[in-house]
């Protein structure tokens, strides 16, 4: 029976000598089959000095019951070191002075994926501090670049740790082969902090970056330009651009509707209600029937008609399957058309598009967007709600790393 348990445990250099099963737990007594004890100081073989005190280690549960391994580590005296220090034998399947086997720690981390410390604490009957200790020991607070083969698309965006507070952290992610990976969490969103992280990327990894997706925040754009060089394109997300020019249309719509309420009779204004509903959807392209309905409104507001038409044209440019050079020419022509018109609602937007024109037209090179960044931000928000708030960037990185890579790294079939 003990030979069967030995094979079942699959602990290298160890055999089972006895076992006990109680109503509360399973206890398995093991001993090392390796007689060699290496000195902790000089790493040379020592002279045997019997056995040390019994160590109790929690292992993977068996049939729903907690399982504990009990072992007396072999001891040795080093004749090569001064004063002959005594060393306990180190075995590969547990850390010295730890109360858990490496397999059990991986099991706990696997249970943490998309879960909470309090939930795992209840399921494993393990203290929250112990789980936090395992998390801090096994998961670094920074990315190990040796585990990153290629970066692909780099994403930069910020999120507030506490709602209503200016307590920002910057989330840096990568997107490769439809998989998003967490690379870093930086306190604040200042340019020098983002530059410091980007400069810390190894040169051979930088060469695998195909683009940087971010919003129009100068700190991110300038940090990426200065740290990564001109060869890596910075891509301002097209949906951030669309949000700005649609906001310009919304502002004009509000002003025009307020004017029409003053100059039209109540009956005439109410007759425009369907057209107003269509316009409030913030969608430029409409059906033929909807277009006819909008004509009733545009008859009373030519400026609104022109602004809506210009929005449609700009959206059409972004939807066109054209190259970067052609897109830049079309956007320049659109800007000229707006500047020569009488409407002023796009004035602020024109300053933005002229400032970030190169970053905006980089979208047409590979048609990459920040969609994966926004999706990852939703993941962060769900994690914050699930854990009732995380207020430390190192803890946030560890939990995001577990949620993103935990199934792949700590899958029981791979341990």
C-alpha positions in Angstrom: 0.0 0.0 0.0 2.8 2.4 0.9 4.5 1.7 -2.4 1.3 2.6 -4.2 1.1 5.9 -2.3 4.8 6.6 -3.1 4.0 6.2 -6.8 0.9 8.3 -6.4 2.7 11.2 -4.6 5.4 11.2 -7.3 7.9 13.1 -5.0 11.4 12.7 -6.4 13.9 11.1 -4.0 11.2 10.1 -1.5 9.4 7.0 -0.3 6.4 6.5 1.9 7.0 4.6 5.2 3.6 4.8 6.8 0.2 6.6 6.6 -2.7 7.4 8.9 -6.3 8.5 7.9 -8.5 10.3 10.4 -11.9 12.0 10.0 -10.1 15.3 9.6 -7.1 14.7 7.5 -4.7 12.3 5.8 -1.1 12.0 7.3 1.6 10.4 5.2 5.1 9.6 6.7 7.9 9.9 4.1 11.7 9.7 4.1 14.4 10.7 1.7 16.0 7.9 -0.4 19.0 10.1 -1.1 21.8 9.8 1.5 23.7 12.8 0.1 23.5 16.0 2.2 25.2 19.1 0.7 26.6 21.9 2.9 24.5 25.0 2.8 27.7 27.1 2.8 30.2 25.4 0.5 27.7 23.1 -1.3 30.1 20.1 -0.7 29.0 16.7 0.5 28.8 16.4 4.3 29.3 13.6 6.9 26.1 12.0 8.1 24.7 13.2 11.5 21.4 11.3 11.7 18.0 13.0 11.3 16.6 16.4 12.2 13.3 17.3 13.8 10.1 16.1 12.1 8.7 18.6 9.6 5.0 18.8 8.9 4.1 19.9 5.3 0.7 20.4 3.9 0.2 18.7 0.5 -2.5 18.3 -2.1 -5.8 17.2 -0.7 -6.8 13.6 -1.0 -10.5 12.7 -1.6 -11.5 16.2 -0.3 -9.4 15.8 2.9 -6.4 17.9 3.8 -3.2 15.9 3.4 0.0 16.4 5.4 3.4 14.9 4.8 5.7 14.3 7.8 9.4 13.9 7.2 12.6 13.9 9.3 15.2 15.5 7.0 18.7 13.9 7.0 21.5 16.0 8.6 25.2 16.3 7.9 28.3 17.9 9.3 30.6 19.7 6.9 34.3 19.0 7.5 35.4 21.5 4.9 34.0 24.6 6.5 35.3 26.3 9.7 33.5 25.2 12.9 31.9 22.3 11.1 28.3 23.6 10.4 25.4 21.3 10.5 23.1 21.2 7.5 19.6 19.8 6.9 19.0 18.0 3.6 17.2 20.1 1.0 14.7 18.4 -1.2 13.3 19.7 -4.5 9.6 19.4 -3.7 9.5 21.9 -0.8 11.2 25.1 0.3 13.3 25.0 3.4 11.4 26.3 6.4 8.1 26.3 4.4 5.0 24.7 5.8 3.7 23.7 2.4 4.9 21.6 -0.5 5.5 23.4 -3.9 2.7 21.3 -5.4 0.3 22.6 -2.7 1.4 26.2 -3.2 0.7 25.8 -6.9 -2.7 24.4 -6.1 -3.5 27.4 -4.0 -2.4 29.8 -6.7 -4.5 27.8 -9.3 -7.5 28.2 -7.0 -6.9 32.0 -6.9 -7.5 32.4 -10.6 -10.7 34.6 -11.0 -11.4 34.1 -7.3 -10.6 35.9 -4.1 -8.3 35.3 -1.1 -11.2 35.0 1.2 -12.9 32.4 -1.0 -9.8 30.3 -1.2 -9.2 30.7 2.5 -12.6 29.2 3.2 -12.3 26.3 0.7 -8.8 25.4 1.9 -9.3 26.2 5.6 -6.2 28.3 5.3 -5.5 31.7 6.7 -5.7 34.7 4.4 -2.2 35.8 5.6 -0.8 32.4 4.6 -2.4 32.7 1.1 -0.9 36.2 0.7 2.4 34.8 1.8 2.3 32.1 -0.9 1.3 34.7 -3.5 4.1 37.1 -2.6 6.7 34.3 -2.5 5.7 32.6 -5.8 4.6 35.6 -7.9 7.0 38.5 -8.4 5.7 42.1 -8.5 7.5 42.7 -11.8 7.4 41.0 -15.1 10.2 38.4 -15.7 11.3 39.3 -19.2 12.9 35.9 -19.6 9.3 34.5 -19.8 8.4 36.9 -22.6 9.4 35.7 -26.1 7.7 38.4 -28.1 5.6 41.5 -27.2 3.6 42.3 -30.3 1.2 45.2 -29.8 1.9 47.3 -26.6 -1.0 48.9 -24.8 -0.8 51.8 -22.3 -3.8 53.1 -20.3 -4.6 54.3 -16.8 -7.2 53.3 -14.3 -8.1 54.7 -10.9 -7.6 52.4 -7.9 -10.3 54.2 -5.9 -13.4 55.7 -7.5 -13.6 59.5 -7.1 -9.9 59.8 -6.3 -6.9 60.8 -8.4 -5.2 57.6 -7.4 -4.1 56.4 -10.8 -2.0 53.5 -11.9 -0.9 52.9 -15.5 -1.6 49.4 -16.9 0.9 48.2 -19.6 -0.2 45.2 -21.6 0.8 43.3 -24.7 -1.3 41.7 -27.4 0.0 38.8 -29.4 -1.9 36.0 -31.2 -5.2 37.1 -29.7 -3.9 36.8 -26.2 -3.5 39.8 -23.8 -0.8 39.7 -21.2 0.0 42.0 -18.3 3.5 43.5 -18.5 3.5 46.1 -15.8 1.5 48.3 -13.3 3.1 51.7 -12.6 2.0 54.0 -9.8 0.7 57.2 -11.3 0.7 58.2 -15.0 3.6 60.6 -15.1 5.8 60.6 -18.2 9.1 59.8 -16.4 7.6 56.7 -14.8 6.3 55.4 -18.1 9.6 56.1 -19.7 11.4 54.3 -16.9 9.4 51.2 -17.5 9.7 51.3 -21.3 13.4 51.9 -21.1 13.7 48.8 -18.9 12.4 46.5 -21.7 15.4 44.4 -22.9 16.6 45.5 -26.4 15.8 42.1 -27.9 12.2 42.3 -26.7 11.8 45.9 -27.9 12.5 44.7 -31.4 9.4 42.5 -31.2 7.1 45.5 -30.6 4.9 46.2 -33.7 3.2 49.3 -32.3 2.1 51.2 -29.2 -1.7 51.8 -28.7 -2.7 54.5 -26.3 -5.0 57.5 -26.0 -4.0 61.1 -26.7 -2.4 61.7 -23.3 0.9 63.5 -23.9 2.7 61.6 -21.2 2.1 58.3 -22.9 2.7 59.5 -26.4 6.0 61.3 -25.6 7.2 58.5 -23.3 6.8 56.0 -26.1 8.5 58.2 -28.7 11.5 58.9 -26.5 11.9 55.4 -25.1 11.2 53.2 -28.1 12.4 55.3 -31.0 10.9 56.3 -34.3 10.8 52.9 -35.8 7.9 51.8 -33.6 4.6 53.5 -34.5 2.5 55.1 -31.8 -1.2 54.5 -32.6 -3.9 56.8 -31.3 -7.0 54.7 -31.1 -9.6 55.5 -33.8 -12.4 55.2 -31.3 -10.9 57.9 -29.1 -10.8 60.1 -32.2 -14.4 59.2 -33.0 -15.5 60.1 -29.5 -14.1 63.6 -29.9 -15.7 64.5 -33.2 -19.0 63.0 -32.2 -18.8 65.1 -29.0 -18.5 68.1 -31.3 -21.6 67.1 -33.1 -23.4 66.5 -29.9 -22.5 70.0 -28.6 -23.9 71.6 -31.8 -27.0 69.4 -31.7 -27.8 70.7 -28.1 -27.3 74.3 -29.2 -29.4 73.9 -32.3 -32.3 72.1 -30.5 -32.3 74.8 -27.9 -32.6 77.4 -30.7 -35.3 75.5 -32.5 -37.4 75.2 -29.3 -37.3 79.0 -29.1 -38.1 79.8 -32.8 -40.5 76.9 -33.7 -44.0 76.4 -32.5 -44.6 73.5 -30.0 -46.4 71.4 -32.7 -43.6 71.9 -35.2 -40.9 71.0 -32.7 -42.7 67.9 -31.6 -43.0 66.8 -35.2 -39.2 66.6 -35.2 -39.0 64.2 -32.2 -38.3 61.1 -34.4 -35.5 62.8 -36.2 -34.0 64.0 -32.8 -34.1 60.4 -31.5 -32.2 59.2 -34.6 -29.6 61.9 -34.1 -29.2 61.2 -30.4 -28.0 57.7 -31.2 -24.6 59.1 -32.2 -24.4 57.0 -35.3 -23.5 58.7 -38.5 -24.8 56.2 -41.0 -28.6 55.8 -41.2 -31.1 53.9 -43.3 -33.0 55.5 -46.2 -36.2 55.9 -44.1 -34.2 57.4 -41.3 -32.5 59.8 -43.8 -35.9 61.0 -44.9 -36.9 61.7 -41.3 -33.6 63.6 -40.6 -34.3 65.8 -43.6 -37.2 67.4 -41.7 -34.8 68.4 -39.0 -32.0 69.5 -41.3 -34.4 71.8 -43.2 -34.6 73.9 -40.0 -30.8 73.6 -39.2 -28.4 73.6 -42.2 -25.4 73.8 -39.8 -26.5 70.6 -38.1 -26.9 68.9 -41.5 -23.3 70.0 -42.6 -21.8 68.8 -39.3 -23.6 65.5 -39.5 -22.4 65.1 -43.1 -18.8 65.8 -42.1 -18.9 63.3 -39.3 -20.1 60.7 -41.8 -17.3 61.5 -44.1 -14.6 61.2 -41.4 -16.1 57.9 -40.2 -16.1 56.7 -43.8 -12.4 57.5 -44.1 -11.6 55.3 -41.0 -13.8 52.5 -42.4 -12.0 52.6 -45.8 -9.5 49.9 -46.5 -6.8 52.4 -47.6 -3.1 52.9 -46.8 -1.5 55.4 -44.5 -0.5 57.9 -47.2 -3.9 58.0 -48.8 -5.6 58.2 -45.4 -3.5 61.2 -44.5 -4.4 63.0 -47.7 -8.1 62.4 -47.2 -7.9 63.6 -43.6 -6.1 66.7 -44.7 -8.8 67.3 -47.3 -11.4 66.8 -44.6 -9.7 69.3 -42.3 -9.5 71.9 -45.2 -13.2 71.4 -45.9 -14.1 72.0 -42.2 -11.9 75.1 -42.0 -13.5 76.6 -45.1 -17.0 76.0 -43.8 -18.9 78.4 -41.5 -19.4 75.9 -38.7 -17.2 76.2 -35.6 -18.2 73.2 -33.5 -15.1 71.3 -34.8 -12.6 74.0 -33.8 -11.3 72.2 -30.7 -11.2 68.9 -32.5 -9.2 70.3 -35.4 -6.4 71.4 -33.0 -6.3 67.8 -31.6 -6.3 66.1 -35.1 -3.5 68.4 -36.3 -1.4 67.8 -33.2 -1.7 64.0 -33.3 -2.1 63.5 -37.1 0.9 61.2 -37.4 -0.3 59.0 -34.5 -3.9 59.0 -35.9 -3.0 57.9 -39.4 -0.7 55.1 -38.0 -4.0 53.3 -37.5 -4.2 52.7 -41.3 -0.8 50.9 -41.3 -2.0 47.8 -39.5 -5.6 48.9 -38.5 -4.7 48.2 -34.8 -6.8 49.7 -32.1 -6.8 49.9 -28.3 -9.8 47.5 -28.0 -7.7 45.0 -26.1 -6.6 47.7 -23.7 -10.2 48.8 -23.0 -11.1 45.1 -22.6 -8.3 44.6 -20.1 -9.4 47.7 -18.2 -12.8 46.0 -17.7 -11.0 43.0 -16.3 -9.2 45.2 -13.8 -12.5 46.8 -12.8 -14.1 43.3 -12.2 -11.0 42.3 -10.2 -11.3 45.4 -8.0 -15.0 44.7 -7.3 -14.4 41.0 -6.7 -11.7 41.7 -4.2 -13.4 44.8 -2.6 -10.6 47.0 -3.8 -6.9 46.6 -4.3 -4.9 49.7 -3.3 -1.3 48.7 -4.0 0.2 48.4 -7.5 2.3 45.4 -6.6 -0.7 43.4 -5.4 -2.7 44.5 -8.5 0.1 43.2 -10.7 0.2 39.8 -8.9 -3.5 39.3 -9.1 -3.7 40.3 -12.7 -0.8 38.0 -13.5 -2.6 35.1 -11.8 -5.9 35.9 -13.7 -4.1 36.1 -17.0 -1.6 33.3 -16.8 -2.7 31.2 -13.8 -4.5 28.5 -15.8 -1.5 28.1 -18.1 1.2 28.1 -15.3 -0.5 26.3 -12.4 -2.7 23.9 -14.2 -2.6 20.6 -12.1 -1.9 18.6 -15.2 1.3 20.6 -15.8 2.6 20.5 -12.2 
